[in-house]
């Protein structure tokens, strides 16, 4: 069933949080993940946070794919994102609907696993296994 939901125009769904407006992107089942990812990456570069909402399994799937693609878009800026999912009840066409909300924030990308750190040692190294002792 096609959804009446689509990405809103820029600034259409801003919600105040700590004095700053957080953009809300609404993702539908028909949303193109690459386009949504571009919007997510741009908003994270601009303000460091964005909210992504999706209603229904297909829309949530598109949103998750967009978050994965957005991570690759942010690599060149040495940024990564963190998404915290939650449920939110929305009023849509005089009906209460439950949406999945992703609170997305950006942060500096850490070194890749196995990459050399400043001391020249391998990052992400695992400590040797301790041998069991007999009692």
Secondary structure, 3 states (H helix, E strand, C coil): CCCCCCCCCCCCCEEEECCEEEEEEEECCCCCHHHHHHHHHHHHHHHCEEEEEECCHHHHHHHHHHHHHHHHHHHHHCEEEEEEEEEEEEEECCEEEEEEEEEEEEEECCCCCCCECCCCCECCCCCCCCCCCCC
